[in-house]
Amino acid sequence: MRRIQNPANRLRLGFVGGGLDSGIGSTHRYAAHLDGHFELVAGVFSSNEQRNWASADAYGIDAARVYPDFATMARKEAARPDRIDAVAIMAPNALHVPASRAFVEAGIAVICDKPLATHVAEARDLAAEIERRNALFVLTHNYSGYPMVREARSRIAAGEIGEVRLVQVEHAAAFGVRRLETQAVKSLMWRTDPANVGASAVLADVGTHAHQLARYITGLEVTEVAAELTTMVAGRESDDNAHAMLRFDSGARGMLWASFVAAGNRQGLQIRVYGTTGSLAWQQEAPDQLMIRPQDAPHFALRRGETWLGEAASRATRVKAGQPEGILEAFANIYSDAAELIRARLENRSADPYASQVPGVTDGVRGMCFVDAAVRSSQAEGAWTTVHSPEE
């Protein structure tokens, strides 16, 4: 992974969200700074004025570049000679589209948290605007930044496990086992609020990660889904568990489990892919290891940092084998890929092809199409339901 040593060469970054009380804000800051590609110089860090200024002070932001809202920030930054090169948006889901649109219209590259939107129509509208303006947009499906996830993608594309037949993917966490949203736990308050998250809280939050991971690793698209969405915690206003059977465009079949209520789990993200000649498996809680299981040969484990891995994994690796890497490094790979795309545009050159694989707006629209189809399927008692393409 190429690092930037000279501060003068760093790209200027702004934040929407990510204040001191943000659950994901520190991850974004560390990831953006890890390889030296970005310097945080501006932002609106909280809708609360006091917390906004406290966060700006803690981050060392010039008072002239602390803004009351994203619309003001987009307008004023666009007018500056030292304008930001990109904005990272980590506000609640309902703000992703309006904030993204404001910066796209201002000609500023966007790095946005998933999910892209709260419903399909606004996701498609934003995608159309991005295409019309030829804007740069990156979606932080950060798990695709892990070296061994990229290794898995490369090995499947090379036919190492044969033709993909079966995909088992799950993101089953436990942070919603109790109804803590009624106890002013901020992250659960907006995550379980239908007005903020859309038709399915659990799929918008962790389900879209599982869906994107399956697509990214296999290279296949989900065309139909049969789903059951349920609310397991009494009194909760949103769903908190989803089981879905999947049909892929190749004829492969799969299952997806997304949950807030998998008691005892931590992250709970894992995937297994079975082909005609073997299978592979990856767990986010042991991210440096990829299990390869041929049908008629000994099984073996690949580990991040080993010299015989492919270019995609090696490019995303910072430290030698035996030293662990984790979520910050994976997230930093997304930021470094975004930096490469921005610099390629500024320098009028072709971007690194691996950086061009970073999730973008089309991935976001596909995620929303999947959520929409799963909701409709659940409302129809689990009937098989078509997952529309982004263009439909």
N, C-alpha and C positions, 0 to 999 in steps of 0.2 A: 504494500500500500504506500503510494507516494505521499510524503509529508511536506508541508510548506514550512520552511524555517524562518524566512524573512517576513516580519510583520507587515511590511509595505506591500507584500503580494497577497495579503489576505482579502477575502471578499467581505463586504459589509453586510451584516445580517440584522434583521429586525424580528422581534417577537410580537405575536398577538396571543396573550395568555402566558403561562409559564412563570407566574409570580412565585413568591416565596412559599405560598401555601398550596402550590400546584403539585399534584402527584407525579406528573410526567415532566414538569418543567426542568428539573435538575438533570434528568436523563437527556433531554434535548441540549441543554447547555454543555454538558460534558461531551456528548457525542459531536456536537458542532465544533468544539475546540480541540478534540483529541488529535487530529492530524494537522491542525494549524491552518485549515482552509478558510475558516470563518472567524470574524470578530463581531461580537454582539455590540451594536452601537445605538440601537433605538428600540422603542416598543411601547405598547400598551399592555401592561402585565397583569392587570386586574380591573374589573369593572368597579371595584371599590377604590375610591380616590386615595385613601390613606394607604391601603396595601399596594396600590400602583406605585406611589412615590417611595414607599419603603423598599419595594423590590428593586426599583431603578437605582436607588442609593446603594443597595447591597451589591448590585451588579456593576456599579461604576458608570452609569449612563449619564451623559451630558443632559442637564435639565431641559435644554432646548429641544431634545429629541425624545422626551417623555410625553406621550399623547393621551388624551382622555378617551379616545375611541378609535377603532380601526379605520373608519372613513376619513377622519382628520389626519391620521397617520399616513394613509395612502396618498392623500392629496398633497400634504406638505413634504413628504419624502420625495415624491415625484418631481417637485419643483427645486430640490436642492442640487447643487453641482456635485456634492458628495453623497448622493442618494444611496440608499441601500441597494445591494445587488439582488437580495432575496429576502423573503419574509417566511418565518416558520409560524404556522397557525396551529395552536394546541388548545383552543377554546372548546367549550361544549359543542356537540354535534350540530345543533341547530344554527350555529354561527359559521360553520365551515364554508358553506356556499356563499353567503353574503360577503364574508371577509375575503375569501379567495377572489370573488368577482371584483371587489374594490381594487385589489392589487394587480390583477390581470389587466384591468382597464387602465391602470396607472403605468403599465409596462414593466412591472416588477415580477421576477420569478417567484413562484410559490412552492413551499415545502409544507404540505398539509397533513395533519393526522388523519387516520382513517376513523370512521367511515367517511366517504366523500360527502354524503348528504344524509338527509332524513327520509327522502323518498326518491323514486326513480326519475320523476319528471324534472325536478330541480337538478339532479345529477346530469341528466342529458342536456339541459339548458346550459349548465356551466361548461360541459365538454364542448358544446357547439361554439361557445364564446372563446374558449381556449384555442380551438382549431381555427376559428375565424381570424384571431389575432396572432396566430402562430406563437402562442405564449409557452413558456416553460413551466411545467407543473409536475411535481414529484409527490407521491403519496407514501407516507411512512409505514408501509407494511414491513416493519423492521426485522421480522424473523427471516425474511429473504436475504438479509445481510450476513447471516452466519456462513462462515466458510464451508462447513460440511453440508449445509443446505444447497449451496451452489455446486458442491461436488456431486451431490445426489442428482441434481438437475442435469449435470453434464453426463453422468454415467447412464442415466435413463435415455437421454438423447442419443447416446452412442450405441444403444441397444444392448447394454450389458446385462439386463434382466429380461431381455426379450420384449415382446409386445405386452404392454400394461393391461392386466385383466381386472385387478381389484385394488381399491384405495380405501384405507381406513385412516381417518384423521379426526383428531379431537382436541379441543381447547376447553378443558373442564376444570375450572378454578373454584375456590371456596370462599371468595371474598363477600359473597352475598348470602351465606348460610343463614345469617340472622338479619332481621329487618333494621339494619343500622341507619337506613335513610331517615328513620323517624327520630334518630338521636343526633341529628345535625352532622352526620358524616358526609362531608361535601361530595366526595367522589361518587358515593352511592346515591346521593340526592338527585344529581342530574342524570346518572346512568340509568335510573329506574323511573325517570319522569318521561312519559310518552311524548309530551310536548317538546322535549329536548332530543329524544333519541329516535323518534319515529315509530313505525308499526311493531318492531320487535327489538327490545332492549338487548337481549342476549345475543341475537345474531348480529346486530349492529356493532356490538362491542367485541366479543371474542369470536363469534361465528364467522365474521368476515375475514379474520386472520386465518382461521382454519381453511376456509374456502380458497383464499388467495394462495396459501401454502400448497394445497393440493394442485391447484392450477400451475403454480410456478414450477414445482418439482416435476410434474408429469408432462407439462406442455399440452394438456388436454383441457377442454372446456366442458363445464356442466351444462347439459341441455334440458334435463328434467329432474324434478325433485318431488319426493313424497315425504312430507314432514309432519311432525307433531310438536307444537309449541305449547309449553305449560308454565303455570305459575305454581311453584312448589311451596313458597313461603306465604302463609296466610296473610291477607291484607295488602300484599304488594300490588302496586298499580300496573306493573309490567310483567311480561314473561321473564323467567329466569332459567329455563332449561329447554333445549331443543334437540330432538333426534330427527335425522333426515337420511333417507336413502337417496342415492345419487345415480343418475345415468349420464355418462360422458359421451362426447361426440364420436369417439372411436368405437363405442360399443362396450367399453369397460364399465364396471359397476363399482359403487362405493357407498360408504356410510360416514356421516359426520355427526359428531356429538359436541354441542356447545353448552356450557353451563356456568352459572354463578354459584351453584349449590352442591358441588362435589366435595362434601366434607372430608377434610384431611388432605386434600390436594393443595398444592401451591400454585404453580403456573399451569401444569396439566396439559401442556401442548406437546403432541407427538403425532407422527405419521408413519404408516407402513404401506409400502407399495409392492404389489405382487404381480410379476410378469409371467411369461410362458417358460422362462428358463431359470428364474430365481426371484429374489425379493431383496428389498432394503428397508431399513428402519432408522428413524432419528427421533430423539427426545430432546426437547429444549432444556431440560434440567441436567442433561449430560451432553451439552452442545458440541463438544470437541470430538465426538465419536459418531461414526456412521457404520452401522452394521450391514454387511453384504452377505447374503445367504444364497449361494447357488443351489440348484436342485440336486446336482449330481457331483458335488465337490465340497471340500471342507468350507465351513463358514468362517468368516474373518471380520475383524474390526479395523477400520481406517481411522486415523486420528489426525486432527488438525495440526499442521506444521510439518508433516512428513514429506520427504522430498519427492515421493512418487505420486503425489496428488496432482490433479490437473491445474491448468492455469487459472481457472475461475476461483478455485479455493485458495491457491497460493497468492493471488492478487489481493484477496481479502484477509490475509493473515499478517499479523504484526510481530508476534513473538514465536520463538522456536518451539518445537514439539516438547511436550511435557509441562510447559507453562500454560495454565488455563486462560482462555479468553471467554467473554460472556456477552451479556446484553448490551453493555455500553459500546463494546467494539463492533457488534453487529449493527447497532443503531448508527455508529460513526461511519460504517461502510455506506449507508444510505446517504448520509451527509456528504461524504467524499465523492460518491457518484454524482450527486447533485452539483457539487462544485465543479467537477469535470465537465458536466453538460453546460453549466453557465460559462465557464472559461472557453469552451469550444465555440460558443456563440460569440463571445466578446472578441475572440481571436480569429473568427471566420474560418474555422477548420472543422474537420470531422471529429466527433467525440469518440473516445475509447468504446469499442463495441460492448465491453462488459458493463460499463457505466450506463449504456443505453438500455440495458435490461432492467434498470431500476423501475419499480412500480410507478405508474402514472395515472392520468385521469381515466383512461379506458379501463384499467383495473378497478378503479373506484366505481365506475358505472356498472361494470360486471358484478361487483359486490352488491350493489343496490338492487340489481335485477335478480340476483340470487335471493336476497332477503325478501323481496316482493313476492317471488314465486313460492318461497317457503311459507310465508304468511297466508297466501291464497290457498296453498295445499292444506295447511292446518285447518283453515276455516272450512274446507271441503272434506273434513274427516280423513286427511292424509292421502287424498287422491293424487295420482301422478299429475304434475303441473309443469307446463313448459317454462323454462327459464329463457326469457327473451334476450336477444343480443342487444348490445349498446345502441345499434342503429334502428331497432324496431320502435 
